Amino acid sequence: DIQMTQSPSSLSASVGDRVTITCRASQSISKYLNWYQQKPGKAPELLIYATSSLQSGVPSRFSGSGSGTDFTLTINSLQPEDFATYYCQQSYSTPTFGQGTRLEIE
Amino acid sequence: EVQLVESGGGFIQPGGSLRLSCAASGFTFSSYWMLWVRQAPGKGLVWVSRINGDGTSTSYADSVKGRFTISRDNAKNTLYLQMNSLGAEDTAVYYCARGLYNSSSGCIAYWGQGTLVTVSS
């Protein structure tokens, strides 16, 4: 199985900040990388698929980049509703997820 | 609107069995791969199993292989997960899910609300 490693595991930031979360795959996954946001007690929601495509309804302050093994999720101008846990997931083969990054209010 | 509604979770003793169901609506159920994903309390997301549209192709995570069986009834628009020989490590919220596109391993655009399975003596 392809292992996905996210960093950092947790992150503190303030409203208005720009934050970046990274995700590294144990082997090349081309552009088959997706990002999810999960709030406590809720199901995950798809933010970005295929590395950089924004899911319908997701604000444009979210963006993704990368290819091969290294990927990033960037959130510009953090809003109060963005404080959540973020997961990357590879869809190159049998799905696997990163361990998650918890984004907290500083 | 795509809707996925899980049921069947609950409290079960180690070694027991449980069957989860997921009622799907808002799309042509038989045309899509469907998945189960679980999340242990306070932990991350883990893919469990998937099944193709007509039920002829299935796969499982190593941790559940031989104990869990995924199936579907396209006439009832329902996905199932039969879970046998349950252990404490199976305690989790189980999500029924569907991809954005009809793919065996694509991004997951639709999730149910989840159903909690607690395995404990």
Interface residues (C-beta under 8 A of the other chain):
Chain A: Y32 N34 Y36 Q38 A43 P44 E45 L46 Y49 A50 Q55 Y87 Q89 S91 Y92 S93 T94 P95 T96 F97 G98 Q99 G100
Chain B: L35 V37 G44 L45 V46 W47 S59 A61 Y95 L100 S103 S105 G106 C107 I108 A109 W111 G112 Q113 G114
